[in-house]
């Protein structure tokens, strides 16, 4: 049975009515890796979450998390903050950990997972660390070198010590949440991946593997889907 993978999506202002949207590469990557993609809009009523929804959760990219969720005020201009989405995804992360649902995070997904579990973020890399991680080339092009930590799940999946990735962010992990370990860094020391070595599968990366074609990055999605398929069962109806 192909596992159902819930993918978070963003809310955008439409012509007269707001819309939930998700870039097609997320959907295509999950489908190609063997999963059935299911878009998850931000729900306000948590206790009515359907009982039979997802075998795994993919937290997608998007706007900046509201810094109040990690105990800070807004220090620098932020992009497309959506507190409703933040609250929904924080809820999903906690439920996933509670009920052993495999989790994979991409870009903002890495950041909101870290925030949900008690970590903090740099609100703006150029302002706080004097580094830029936003490439000016298409997302399908690599521009950024990442060093993978030995002995991590990421290292076992990628099978290389150094990889080239794309880079499309201006925020990053500052303090990893309790229970999460750093699985990769860029040359300037910025965290590029987090994972957990205890409990259910959780891996999150700062780059966008769904936009790349290298064998190593494609294995990330396949590994996540494999864990989701092995889990079986469904997402619980109540918190």
N, CA, C and O of each residue as an XYZ file, in Angstrom:
956
protein
N       0.838     -1.198      0.000
C       0.000      0.000      0.000
C       0.874      1.248      0.000
O       1.798      1.364      0.805
N       0.585      2.164     -0.888
C       1.320      3.427     -0.934
C       0.890      4.302      0.242
O      -0.306      4.507      0.447
N       1.840      4.821      1.014
C       1.473      5.616      2.187
C       0.939      6.995      1.805
O       1.377      7.595      0.824
N      -0.004      7.479      2.587
C      -0.544      8.825      2.403
C       0.362      9.810      3.143
O       0.605      9.664      4.341
N       0.853     10.803      2.421
C       1.770     11.789      2.991
C       1.078     13.145      3.039
O       0.812     13.750      2.000
N       0.790     13.614      4.236
C       0.215     14.943      4.391
C       1.284     16.003      4.195
O       2.357     15.927      4.793
N       0.993     16.997      3.354
C       1.947     18.071      3.072
C       1.318     19.402      3.466
O       0.236     19.744      2.989
N       1.977     20.137      4.317
C       1.460     21.448      4.710
C       1.557     22.415      3.534
O       2.421     22.270      2.670
N       0.674     23.391      3.511
C       0.663     24.350      2.405
C       0.434     25.758      2.931
O       0.103     25.948      4.101
N       0.613     26.740      2.059
C       0.534     28.138      2.472
C      -0.787     28.765      2.045
O      -1.393     28.363      1.051
N      -1.216     29.749      2.812
C      -2.411     30.518      2.483
C      -1.983     31.827      1.834
O      -1.153     32.557      2.376
N      -2.557     32.120      0.665
C      -2.194     33.335     -0.061
C      -3.457     34.099     -0.427
O      -4.527     33.513     -0.593
N      -3.320     35.402     -0.548
C      -4.452     36.246     -0.922
C      -4.754     36.075     -2.404
O      -3.880     36.260     -3.251
N      -6.006     35.719     -2.711
C      -6.423     35.570     -4.093
C      -7.270     36.744     -4.536
O      -7.394     37.733     -3.814
N      -7.846     36.642     -5.706
C      -8.711     37.697     -6.248
C     -10.085     37.593     -5.600
O     -10.982     36.933     -6.123
N     -10.239     38.257     -4.450
C     -11.514     38.240     -3.752
C     -11.646     37.146     -2.724
O     -12.533     37.211     -1.873
N     -10.786     36.136     -2.774
C     -10.852     35.042     -1.801
C      -9.452     34.459     -1.623
O      -8.705     34.308     -2.590
N      -9.104     34.133     -0.377
C      -7.799     33.529     -0.116
C      -7.767     32.096     -0.634
O      -8.804     31.446     -0.775
N      -6.552     31.616     -0.916
C      -6.375     30.264     -1.432
C      -5.245     29.565     -0.682
O      -4.317     30.211     -0.197
N      -5.333     28.234     -0.592
C      -4.215     27.434     -0.107
C      -3.473     26.897     -1.319
O      -4.083     26.384     -2.258
N      -2.134     27.020     -1.290
C      -1.328     26.625     -2.437
C      -0.103     25.827     -2.006
O       0.395     25.959     -0.888
N       0.362     24.999     -2.930
C       1.583     24.234     -2.723
C       2.279     24.090     -4.067
O       1.641     23.757     -5.065
N       3.575     24.336     -4.097
C       4.335     24.198     -5.338
C       4.306     22.745     -5.817
O       4.439     21.814     -5.023
N       4.133     22.573     -7.102
C       3.994     21.243     -7.698
C       5.178     20.320     -7.400
O       4.948     19.127     -7.204
N       6.433     20.793     -7.353
C       7.538     19.866     -7.093
C       7.410     19.060     -5.800
O       7.890     17.928     -5.740
N       6.777     19.612     -4.768
C       6.547     18.819     -3.552
C       5.685     17.606     -3.870
O       6.005     16.482     -3.484
N       4.602     17.845     -4.570
C       3.658     16.784     -4.906
C       4.323     15.747     -5.799
O       4.192     14.544     -5.572
N       5.039     16.224     -6.819
C       5.697     15.319     -7.755
C       6.759     14.473     -7.061
O       6.895     13.285     -7.352
N       7.511     15.083     -6.145
C       8.574     14.355     -5.459
C       8.015     13.260     -4.565
O       8.552     12.152     -4.529
N       6.941     13.559     -3.844
C       6.313     12.549     -2.983
C       5.754     11.413     -3.826
O       5.926     10.242     -3.487
N       5.091     11.750     -4.913
C       4.513     10.719     -5.780
C       5.602      9.844     -6.390
O       5.469      8.621     -6.433
N       6.673     10.468     -6.858
C       7.764      9.712     -7.464
C       8.455      8.809     -6.448
O       8.944      7.734     -6.798
N       8.495      9.244     -5.194
C       9.137      8.450     -4.144
C       8.249      7.323     -3.638
O       8.694      6.495     -2.844
N       6.991      7.281     -4.090
C       6.115      6.174     -3.726
C       4.978      6.516     -2.801
O       4.268      5.619     -2.346
N       4.777      7.798     -2.505
C       3.697      8.194     -1.609
C       2.511      8.779     -2.347
O       2.591      9.079     -3.538
N       1.413      8.938     -1.632
C       0.223      9.606     -2.142
C       0.139     10.962     -1.452
O      -0.108     11.014     -0.247
N       0.338     12.068     -2.182
C       0.331     13.391     -1.552
C      -1.076     13.826     -1.149
O      -2.037     13.617     -1.888
N      -1.181     14.430      0.022
C      -2.445     14.975      0.501
C      -2.169     16.346      1.101
O      -1.442     16.453      2.089
N      -2.738     17.393      0.520
C      -2.502     18.749      1.013
C      -3.255     18.995      2.314
O      -4.426     18.636      2.445
N      -2.570     19.610      3.271
C      -3.140     19.874      4.588
C      -3.247     21.375      4.828
O      -2.245     22.001      5.173
N      -4.416     21.972      4.660
C      -4.598     23.383      5.006
C      -4.581     23.554      6.521
O      -4.776     22.589      7.261
N      -4.352     24.765      6.975
C      -4.310     25.035      8.413
C      -5.717     25.019      8.988
O      -6.531     25.888      8.674
N      -6.003     24.034      9.827
C      -7.321     23.902     10.445
C      -7.344     24.605     11.793
O      -6.359     24.587     12.531
N      -8.463     25.217     12.102
C      -8.608     25.919     13.378
C      -9.099     24.987     14.477
O      -8.780     25.191     15.649
N      -9.871     23.966     14.113
C     -10.482     23.068     15.099
C      -9.652     21.793     15.173
O      -9.850     20.868     14.385
N      -8.729     21.749     16.116
C      -7.782     20.643     16.199
C      -8.443     19.304     16.538
O      -8.073     18.270     15.982
N      -9.422     19.324     17.449
C      -9.960     18.061     17.936
C     -10.776     17.316     16.887
O     -11.132     16.158     17.103
N     -11.078     17.941     15.773
C     -11.837     17.274     14.719
C     -10.948     16.777     13.582
O     -11.432     16.478     12.491
N      -9.675     16.693     13.841
C      -8.773     16.175     12.836
C      -9.218     14.776     12.435
O      -9.426     13.942     13.315
N      -9.375     14.479     11.142
C      -9.866     13.164     10.715
C      -9.001     12.030     11.241
O      -7.787     12.173     11.385
N      -9.632     10.917     11.522
C      -8.928      9.789     12.131
C      -8.050      9.046     11.132
O      -7.026      8.481     11.517
N      -8.421      9.036      9.883
C      -7.690      8.251      8.883
C      -7.115      9.181      7.824
O      -7.696      9.355      6.753
N      -5.962      9.777      8.134
C      -5.429     10.766      7.201
C      -4.044     10.391      6.688
O      -3.885     10.119      5.498
N      -3.048     10.371      7.552
C      -1.666     10.339      7.058
C      -0.814      9.253      7.704
O      -0.951      8.939      8.886
N       0.075      8.689      6.877
C       1.111      7.793      7.378
C       2.402      8.555      7.670
O       3.240      8.083      8.437
N       2.563      9.719      7.068
C       3.729     10.562      7.277
C       3.370     12.013      7.031
O       2.380     12.305      6.360
N       4.171     12.930      7.573
C       3.921     14.363      7.415
C       5.152     15.047      6.836
O       6.267     14.870      7.327
N       4.932     15.831      5.782
C       5.990     16.626      5.173
C       5.679     18.099      5.416
O       4.631     18.599      5.008
N       6.596     18.781      6.081
C       6.429     20.208      6.369
C       7.173     21.000      5.294
O       8.397     20.927      5.184
N       6.414     21.754      4.510
C       6.944     22.414      3.322
C       7.519     23.792      3.643
O       7.464     24.255      4.783
N       8.070     24.437      2.615
C       8.615     25.773      2.751
C       7.533     26.832      2.771
O       6.347     26.528      2.644
N       7.949     28.082      2.933
C       6.975     29.169      2.974
C       7.500     30.353      3.765
O       8.708     30.579      3.841
N       6.572     31.113      4.359
C       6.921     32.331      5.080
C       7.629     32.070      6.402
O       7.770     30.927      6.838
N       8.065     33.145      7.021
C       8.808     33.059      8.274
C       7.892     32.745      9.454
O       6.806     33.314      9.554
N       8.312     31.846     10.351
C       7.558     31.631     11.587
C       7.535     32.896     12.446
O       8.511     33.645     12.491
N       6.421     33.122     13.117
C       6.308     34.262     14.028
C       7.279     34.061     15.194
O       7.194     33.044     15.882
N       8.194     34.997     15.433
C       9.193     34.810     16.492
C       8.607     34.692     17.893
O       9.283     34.217     18.805
N       7.368     35.114     18.075
C       6.758     34.961     19.400
C       6.599     33.492     19.774
O       6.502     33.158     20.955
N       6.572     32.616     18.776
C       6.475     31.192     19.075
C       7.778     30.637     19.643
O       7.783     29.544     20.210
N       8.885     31.371     19.502
C      10.122     30.930     20.153
C      10.667     31.989     21.106
O      11.870     32.062     21.357
N       9.753     32.811     21.632
C      10.090     33.698     22.732
C      10.809     34.975     22.375
O      11.484     35.559     23.222
N      10.678     35.431     21.120
C      11.322     36.674     20.714
C      10.306     37.620     20.087
O       9.236     37.204     19.644
N      10.661     38.892     20.061
C       9.899     39.878     19.306
C      10.479     39.966     17.891
O      11.574     39.469     17.628
N       9.742     40.595     17.000
C      10.258     40.787     15.643
C      11.412     41.784     15.677
O      11.233     42.943     16.054
N      12.592     41.325     15.281
C      13.790     42.155     15.316
C      14.146     42.726     13.951
O      14.801     43.764     13.853
N      13.711     42.040     12.900
C      14.018     42.435     11.534
C      12.780     42.200     10.676
O      11.900     41.441     11.081
N      12.684     42.824      9.508
C      11.527     42.586      8.636
C      11.394     41.105      8.285
O      12.373     40.458      7.913
N      10.185     40.578      8.406
C       9.922     39.168      8.157
C       9.077     38.987      6.902
O       8.404     39.914      6.449
N       9.124     37.772      6.347
C       8.412     37.470      5.109
C       7.157     36.641      5.380
O       7.243     35.553      5.949
N       6.013     37.142      4.981
C       4.761     36.369      4.906
C       4.454     35.589      6.178
O       4.185     34.389      6.118
N       4.492     36.251      7.320
C       4.179     35.585      8.585
C       2.701     35.193      8.618
O       1.830     35.995      8.282
N       2.431     33.954      9.025
C       1.062     33.429      9.104
C       0.937     32.665     10.415
O       1.273     31.482     10.481
N       0.454     33.335     11.458
C       0.377     32.711     12.781
C      -0.548     31.499     12.793
O      -0.308     30.544     13.532
N      -1.590     31.529     11.991
C      -2.496     30.380     11.948
C      -1.764     29.151     11.417
O      -1.901     28.053     11.958
N      -0.992     29.344     10.362
C      -0.213     28.225      9.841
C       0.815     27.763     10.863
O       0.992     26.563     11.071
N       1.493     28.713     11.502
C       2.482     28.353     12.520
C       1.862     27.485     13.612
O       2.396     26.429     13.950
N       0.742     27.931     14.156
C       0.094     27.204     15.252
C      -0.336     25.812     14.808
O      -0.196     24.842     15.553
N      -0.857     25.722     13.598
C      -1.301     24.435     13.050
C      -0.126     23.472     12.891
O      -0.222     22.301     13.260
N       0.970     23.962     12.347
C       2.108     23.087     12.110
C       2.802     22.698     13.412
O       3.293     21.576     13.538
N       2.847     23.606     14.375
C       3.394     23.259     15.688
C       2.563     22.143     16.319
O       3.108     21.207     16.904
N       1.257     22.248     16.197
C       0.363     21.199     16.682
C       0.656     19.874     15.978
O       0.743     18.831     16.627
N       0.807     19.913     14.654
C       1.065     18.689     13.898
C       2.384     18.038     14.299
O       2.462     16.817     14.427
N       3.418     18.850     14.495
C       4.711     18.300     14.902
C       4.582     17.573     16.236
O       5.075     16.455     16.387
N       3.930     18.194     17.186
C       3.787     17.577     18.507
C       2.954     16.305     18.442
O       3.267     15.322     19.114
N       1.898     16.317     17.639
C       1.083     15.119     17.479
C       1.875     14.010     16.796
O       1.752     12.839     17.153
N       2.683     14.382     15.818
C       3.491     13.390     15.118
C       4.477     12.716     16.067
O       4.678     11.504     15.994
N       5.086     13.485     16.946
C       6.011     12.888     17.906
C       5.267     12.007     18.898
O       5.758     10.946     19.284
N       4.099     12.440     19.303
C       3.323     11.677     20.283
C       2.869     10.339     19.724
O       2.851      9.333     20.433
N       2.499     10.333     18.437
C       1.915      9.131     17.846
C       2.840      8.439     16.849
O       2.385      7.648     16.023
N       4.133      8.733     16.924
C       5.154      8.035     16.134
C       4.899      8.113     14.636
O       5.022      7.115     13.925
N       4.545      9.300     14.162
C       4.337      9.519     12.735
C       5.630     10.062     12.130
O       6.146     11.070     12.611
N       6.166      9.427     11.094
C       7.389      9.926     10.464
C       7.223     11.352      9.944
O       6.174     11.718      9.415
N       8.278     12.147     10.107
C       8.244     13.566      9.753
C       9.448     13.917      8.891
O      10.573     13.497      9.164
N       9.189     14.700      7.838
C      10.268     15.243      7.016
C      10.007     16.731      6.822
O       8.881     17.131      6.529
N      11.043     17.553      6.985
C      10.890     18.998      6.852
C      11.791     19.569      5.781
O      12.925     19.125      5.605
N      11.277     20.564      5.061
C      12.025     21.232      4.001
C      11.995     22.744      4.231
O      10.921     23.338      4.320
N      13.167     23.360      4.326
C      13.336     24.810      4.443
C      12.573     25.352      5.667
O      12.979     25.094      6.800
N      11.481     26.097      5.456
C      10.670     26.537      6.595
C      10.273     25.338      7.455
O      10.164     25.453      8.676
N      10.061     24.194      6.817
C       9.691     22.993      7.556
C      10.700     22.639      8.626
O      10.323     22.270      9.738
N      11.985     22.747      8.305
C      13.036     22.540      9.302
C      12.878     23.522     10.446
O      12.988     23.148     11.614
N      12.624     24.765     10.117
C      12.545     25.815     11.129
C      11.343     25.637     12.049
O      11.478     25.774     13.265
N      10.171     25.335     11.493
C       8.977     25.213     12.331
C       9.034     23.946     13.178
O       8.507     23.929     14.290
N       9.661     22.890     12.676
C       9.857     21.687     13.484
C      10.726     22.025     14.692
O      10.420     21.629     15.817
N      11.802     22.754     14.454
C      12.691     23.147     15.549
C      11.961     24.015     16.564
O      12.106     23.818     17.770
N      11.182     24.971     16.083
C      10.415     25.844     16.981
C       9.393     25.039     17.776
O       9.244     25.239     18.981
N       8.693     24.136     17.108
C       7.650     23.340     17.764
C       8.199     22.530     18.933
O       7.500     22.309     19.921
N       9.444     22.089     18.821
C      10.033     21.228     19.840
C      10.898     21.992     20.841
O      11.554     21.388     21.690
N      10.894     23.340     20.737
C      11.564     24.145     21.754
C      12.841     24.836     21.329
O      13.561     25.364     22.176
N      13.147     24.848     20.031
C      14.348     25.509     19.549
C      14.094     26.950     19.138
O      12.964     27.432     19.205
N      15.148     27.634     18.711
C      15.047     29.038     18.300
C      15.651     29.225     16.910
O      16.295     28.329     16.366
N      15.421     30.430     16.344
C      15.876     30.737     14.992
C      16.655     32.045     14.950
O      16.465     32.926     15.788
N      17.529     32.152     13.966
C      18.033     33.453     13.549
C      16.962     34.074     12.672
O      16.525     33.462     11.698
N      16.539     35.274     13.005
C      15.470     35.909     12.241
C      15.932     36.426     10.884
O      15.136     36.515      9.950
N      17.212     36.765     10.770
C      17.723     37.260      9.492
C      19.229     37.033      9.427
O      19.992     37.690     10.135
N      19.650     36.108      8.581
C      21.069     35.765      8.503
C      21.955     36.934      8.083
O      22.999     37.145      8.700
N      21.582     37.706      7.056
C      22.446     38.829      6.682
C      22.648     39.827      7.820
O      23.745     40.361      7.986
N      21.604     40.082      8.602
C      21.703     41.062      9.681
C      22.421     40.505     10.904
O      23.200     41.213     11.542
N      22.164     39.241     11.234
C      22.683     38.691     12.483
C      24.020     37.978     12.339
O      24.829     37.997     13.267
N      24.268     37.350     11.194
C      25.519     36.620     11.002
C      26.355     37.150      9.844
O      27.459     36.666      9.595
N      25.828     38.140      9.141
C      26.532     38.724      7.994
C      26.817     37.683      6.904
O      27.878     37.705      6.281
N      25.878     36.787      6.684
C      25.996     35.808      5.601
C      24.692     35.790      4.815
O      23.628     36.098      5.352
N      24.784     35.430      3.547
C      23.598     35.321      2.700
C      23.458     33.897      2.191
O      24.411     33.314      1.675
N      22.264     33.343      2.340
C      21.986     31.988      1.873
C      20.878     31.971      0.825
O      20.217     30.950      0.635
N      20.674     33.084      0.153
C      19.660     33.153     -0.901
C      20.361     33.249     -2.252
O      20.937     34.282     -2.596
N      20.305     32.165     -3.004
C      20.948     32.176     -4.309
C      20.129     32.998     -5.302
O      18.916     33.144     -5.151
N      20.800     33.529     -6.309
C      20.109     34.308     -7.335
C      19.941     33.518     -8.628
O      19.672     34.087     -9.686
N      20.102     32.202     -8.530
C      19.896     31.305     -9.664
C      18.656     30.455     -9.407
O      18.189     30.402     -8.270
N      18.104     29.786    -10.427
C      16.910     28.960    -10.224
C      17.121     27.884     -9.160
O      18.243     27.432     -8.934
N      16.030     27.482     -8.512
C      16.105     26.502     -7.421
C      16.603     25.142     -7.885
O      17.044     24.333     -7.069
N      16.538     24.885     -9.180
C      17.018     23.614     -9.717
C      18.543     23.568     -9.834
O      19.118     22.525    -10.148
N      19.185     24.694     -9.580
C      20.646     24.771     -9.646
C      21.244     24.734     -8.241
O      20.707     25.342     -7.314
N      22.356     24.018     -8.089
C      23.039     23.996     -6.793
C      24.003     25.175     -6.708
O      24.578     25.602     -7.709
N      24.167     25.695     -5.484
C      25.028     26.860     -5.300
C      25.729     26.862     -3.948
O      26.476     27.789     -3.635
N      25.493     25.839     -3.158
C      25.773     25.913     -1.725
C      26.349     24.581     -1.269
O      25.752     23.533     -1.517
N      27.491     24.606     -0.609
C      28.119     23.370     -0.148
C      27.754     23.103      1.303
O      27.760     24.006      2.139
N      27.437     21.850      1.583
C      26.990     21.437      2.913
C      27.846     20.269      3.388
O      28.131     19.341      2.630
N      28.251     20.328      4.658
C      29.038     19.263      5.270
C      28.130     18.415      6.154
O      27.475     18.932      7.059
N      28.094     17.123      5.888
C      27.222     16.195      6.604
C      27.979     15.601      7.789
O      29.127     15.178      7.651
N      27.328     15.571      8.954
C      27.955     15.037     10.166
C      28.034     13.511     10.103
O      27.056     12.839      9.774
N      29.207     12.981     10.423
C      29.399     11.534     10.414
C      28.523     10.865     11.469
O      28.268     11.436     12.530
N      28.071      9.667     11.172
C      27.300      8.885     12.124
C      25.834      9.237     12.204
O      25.104      8.661     13.012
N      25.385     10.172     11.383
C      23.975     10.579     11.410
C      23.159      9.774     10.404
O      23.699      9.146      9.493
N      21.856      9.811     10.595
C      20.958      9.198      9.620
C      21.143      9.855      8.257
O      21.152      9.176      7.230
N      21.290     11.174      8.250
C      21.493     11.882      6.989
C      22.724     11.356      6.259
O      22.691     11.171      5.043
N      23.805     11.117      6.989
C      25.026     10.591      6.373
C      24.787      9.218      5.764
O      25.303      8.914      4.689
N      24.005      8.390      6.448
C      23.721      7.052      5.917
C      22.867      7.125      4.655
O      22.997      6.282      3.767
N      22.004      8.120      4.576
C      21.149      8.268      3.396
C      21.927      8.871      2.231
O      21.878      8.358      1.113
N      22.642      9.958      2.498
C      23.354     10.684      1.447
C      24.581      9.922      0.957
O      24.914      9.940     -0.228
N      25.253      9.245      1.909
C      26.452      8.454      1.614
C      27.624      9.316      1.121
O      28.486      8.846      0.378
N      27.637     10.570      1.546
C      28.744     11.464      1.215
C      28.978     12.413      2.379
O      28.060     12.719      3.140
N      30.221     12.875      2.508
C      30.550     13.814      3.579
C      30.212     15.252      3.208
O      29.926     16.076      4.076
N      30.247     15.542      1.922
C      29.954     16.894      1.443
C      29.034     16.808      0.237
O      29.201     15.948     -0.629
N      28.067     17.705      0.191
C      27.143     17.736     -0.937
C      26.905     19.181     -1.369
O      27.095     20.119     -0.594
N      26.492     19.334     -2.605
C      26.066     20.632     -3.109
C      24.554     20.687     -3.106
O      23.890     19.736     -3.519
N      24.009     21.794     -2.643
C      22.559     21.956     -2.563
C      22.162     23.319     -3.137
O      23.014     24.144     -3.469
N      20.861     23.531     -3.245
C      20.358     24.883     -3.485
C      20.201     25.591     -2.136
O      20.329     24.955     -1.090
N      19.932     26.873     -2.148
C      19.818     27.629     -0.893
C      18.909     28.828     -1.118
O      19.221     29.716     -1.912
N      17.764     28.847     -0.403
C      16.712     29.828     -0.695
C      16.127     30.441      0.573
O      14.929     30.720      0.625
N      16.947     30.650      1.586
C      16.405     31.088      2.877
C      17.182     32.261      3.447
O      18.335     32.493      3.084
N      16.534     33.001      4.349
C      17.225     34.081      5.063
C      17.156     33.880      6.572
O      17.741     34.657      7.327
N      16.438     32.833      7.023
C      16.421     32.463      8.436
C      17.068     31.093      8.600
O      17.247     30.361      7.627
N      17.419     30.751      9.846
C      18.060     29.463     10.093
C      17.941     29.099     11.561
O      17.579     29.929     12.396
N      18.248     27.854     11.860
C      18.235     27.370     13.238
C      19.337     28.065     14.036
O      20.487     28.133     13.602
N      18.969     28.578     15.206
C      19.952     29.136     16.138
C      20.283     28.081     17.192
O      21.396     27.555     17.213
N      19.336     27.773     18.056
C      19.506     26.723     19.060
C      18.630     25.537     18.688
O      17.410     25.681     18.613
N      19.221     24.364     18.452
C      18.400     23.188     18.168
C      17.534     22.826     19.366
O      17.945     22.994     20.514
N      16.351     22.337     19.095
C      15.434     21.921     20.153
C      16.002     20.727     20.913
O      16.771     19.948     20.350
N      15.632     20.572     22.189
C      16.034     19.374     22.932
C      15.604     18.113     22.183
O      14.471     18.013     21.712
N      16.514     17.166     22.083
C      16.204     15.919     21.394
C      16.561     15.916     19.923
O      16.536     14.865     19.283
N      16.896     17.088     19.370
C      17.322     17.160     17.972
C      18.829     17.358     17.909
O      19.407     18.054     18.744
N      19.460     16.746     16.919
C      20.895     16.909     16.731
C      21.160     17.519     15.357
O      20.373     17.358     14.424
N      22.275     18.214     15.257
C      22.666     18.815     13.987
C      23.251     17.728     13.092
O      24.201     17.043     13.470
N      22.677     17.579     11.909
C      23.118     16.547     10.974
C      23.961     17.109      9.840
O      24.653     16.358      9.154
N      23.911     18.428      9.636
C      24.718     19.045      8.582
C      24.848     20.541      8.841
O      23.982     21.162      9.459
N      25.948     21.100      8.356
C      26.187     22.541      8.428
C      26.769     23.012      7.097
O      27.337     22.230      6.334
N      26.615     24.295      6.844
C      27.315     24.911      5.721
C      28.700     25.345      6.186
O      29.013     25.261      7.373
N      29.523     25.805      5.261
C      30.884     26.186      5.600
C      30.978     27.327      6.585
O      31.977     27.451      7.293
N      29.952     28.168      6.647
C      29.945     29.283      7.598
C      29.340     28.910      8.942
O      29.151     29.772      9.801
N      29.034     27.623      9.130
C      28.542     27.140     10.413
C      27.039     27.119     10.573
O      26.542     26.651     11.597
N      26.300     27.610      9.596
C      24.841     27.631      9.692
C      24.292     26.204      9.628
O      24.738     25.394      8.815
N      23.330     25.909     10.488
C      22.717     24.580     10.528
C      21.946     24.325      9.235
O      21.131     25.148      8.818
N      22.208     23.182      8.603
C      21.551     22.823      7.349
C      20.633     21.611      7.474
O      19.841     21.342      6.571
N      20.730     20.880      8.578
C      19.850     19.723      8.771
C      19.787     19.360     10.243
O      20.766     19.502     10.977
N      18.625     18.890     10.660
C      18.403     18.372     12.008
C      17.763     17.000     11.912
O      17.062     16.693     10.948
N      18.010     16.184     12.917
C      17.364     14.875     12.986
C      17.287     14.458     14.438
O      17.841     15.117     15.319
N      16.604     13.371     14.676
C      16.575     12.783     16.009
C      17.096     11.362     15.922
O      16.813     10.648     14.960
N      17.850     10.954     16.920
C      18.361      9.590     16.945
C      17.553      8.706     17.884
O      17.855      7.524     18.054
N      16.527      9.286     18.491
C      15.639      8.523     19.361
C      14.203      8.771     18.935
O      13.852      9.872     18.508
N      13.382      7.750     19.052
C      11.978      7.923     18.707
C      11.729      7.740     17.226
O      12.601      7.267     16.498
N      10.539      8.115     16.777
C      10.159      7.917     15.374
C      10.987      8.777     14.426
O      11.616      9.752     14.838
N      10.975      8.402     13.157
C      11.744      9.083     12.118
C      11.430     10.569     12.084
O      10.270     10.967     11.983
N      12.471     11.386     12.168
C      12.358     12.831     11.984
C      13.654     13.319     11.363
O      14.734     13.163     11.932
N      13.525     13.908     10.197
C      14.669     14.473      9.491
C      14.203     15.731      8.778
O      13.143     15.734      8.152
N      14.980     16.793      8.865
C      14.604     18.049      8.220
C      15.845     18.723      7.662
O      16.903     18.725      8.291
N      15.700     19.300      6.466
C      16.830     19.941      5.797
C      16.470     21.374      5.428
O      15.300     21.702      5.230
N      17.495     22.224      5.340
C      17.262     23.629      5.040
C      17.145     23.895      3.541
O      16.602     24.923      3.136
N      17.646     22.986      2.724
C      17.556     23.170      1.277
C      16.269     22.545      0.728
O      15.431     22.056      1.486
N      16.130     22.568     -0.594
C      14.917     22.067     -1.246
C      15.242     20.838     -2.101
O      15.479     20.984     -3.300
N      15.259     19.634     -1.521
C      15.587     18.433     -2.296
C      14.560     18.115     -3.374
O      14.885     17.460     -4.364
N      13.328     18.571     -3.194
C      12.287     18.291     -4.191
C      12.552     18.997     -5.518
O      11.934     18.676     -6.532
N      13.481     19.968     -5.508
C      13.809     20.703     -6.732
C      15.097     20.197     -7.387
O      15.499     20.706     -8.432
N      15.738     19.209     -6.785
C      17.019     18.713     -7.278
C      16.901     17.279     -7.783
O      15.956     16.564     -7.450
N      17.872     16.875     -8.589
C      17.827     15.549     -9.208
C      18.971     14.640     -8.795
O      19.073     13.523     -9.303
N      19.823     15.074     -7.901
C      20.954     14.241     -7.508
C      20.464     13.005     -6.757
O      19.478     13.077     -6.023
N      21.148     11.866     -6.937
C      20.715     10.624     -6.280
C      20.608     10.751     -4.764
O      19.677     10.222     -4.158
N      21.564     11.453     -4.151
C      21.547     11.575     -2.699
C      20.336     12.311     -2.181
O      19.703     11.873     -1.221
N      20.004     13.432     -2.809
C      18.854     14.196     -2.336
C      17.549     13.468     -2.628
O      16.603     13.563     -1.846
N      17.482     12.751     -3.726
C      16.273     11.975     -4.019
C      16.069     10.856     -2.993
O      14.936     10.491     -2.679
N      17.181     10.314     -2.473
C      17.064      9.257     -1.458
C      16.434      9.772     -0.170
O      15.849      8.997      0.586
N      16.549     11.065      0.084
C      15.914     11.626      1.276
C      14.413     11.369      1.266
O      13.851     10.886      2.249
N      13.766     11.696      0.145
C      12.319     11.493      0.052
C      11.966     10.016      0.077
O      10.988      9.625      0.714
N      12.749      9.190     -0.609
C      12.444      7.758     -0.645
C      12.565      7.136      0.741
O      11.760      6.282      1.116
N      13.571      7.564      1.501
C      13.730      7.027      2.856
C      12.553      7.424      3.733
O      12.012      6.595      4.465
N      12.158      8.682      3.661
C      10.994      9.151      4.419
C       9.744      8.352      4.058
O       9.008      7.923      4.946
N       9.500      8.151      2.780
C       8.325      7.399      2.335
C       8.397      5.958      2.827
O       7.377      5.379      3.201
N       9.590      5.378      2.828
C       9.755      4.001      3.313
C       9.376      3.891      4.782
O       8.687      2.950      5.177
N       9.819      4.842      5.589
C       9.446      4.842      7.006
C       7.945      5.025      7.173
O       7.329      4.372      8.016
N       7.357      5.902      6.381
C       5.914      6.130      6.475
C       5.143      4.867      6.114
O       4.160      4.527      6.772
N       5.586      4.175      5.074
C       4.909      2.949      4.652
C       5.034      1.861      5.713
O       4.102      1.087      5.929
N       6.186      1.806      6.372
C       6.415      0.775      7.384
C       5.607      1.017      8.642
O       5.270      0.076      9.361
N       5.293      2.283      8.913
C       4.562      2.601     10.133
C       3.172      2.006     10.119
O       2.747      1.392     11.097
N       2.442      2.187      8.994
C       1.050      1.745      8.955
C       0.207      2.583      9.886
O       0.704      3.548     10.467
N      -1.036      2.244     10.040
C      -1.926      2.981     10.932
C      -2.248      4.348     10.390
O      -1.872      4.681      9.267
N      -2.944      5.145     11.181
C      -3.381      6.451     10.733
C      -3.200      7.482     11.825
O      -2.892      7.169     12.975
N      -3.404      8.720     11.423
C      -3.287      9.843     12.344
C      -4.478      9.845     13.296
O      -5.606      9.661     12.836
N      -4.287     10.042     14.590
C      -5.378      9.955     15.552
C      -6.382     11.088     15.416
O      -6.060     12.166     14.916
N      -7.597     10.829     15.865
C      -8.673     11.807     15.716
C      -8.607     12.918     16.748
O      -9.078     14.024     16.482
N      -8.043     12.660     17.905
C      -8.046     13.666     18.967
C      -6.642     13.854     19.507
O      -5.814     12.949     19.399
N      -6.357     15.019     20.092
C      -5.010     15.303     20.580
C      -4.556     14.342     21.674
O      -3.440     14.463     22.179
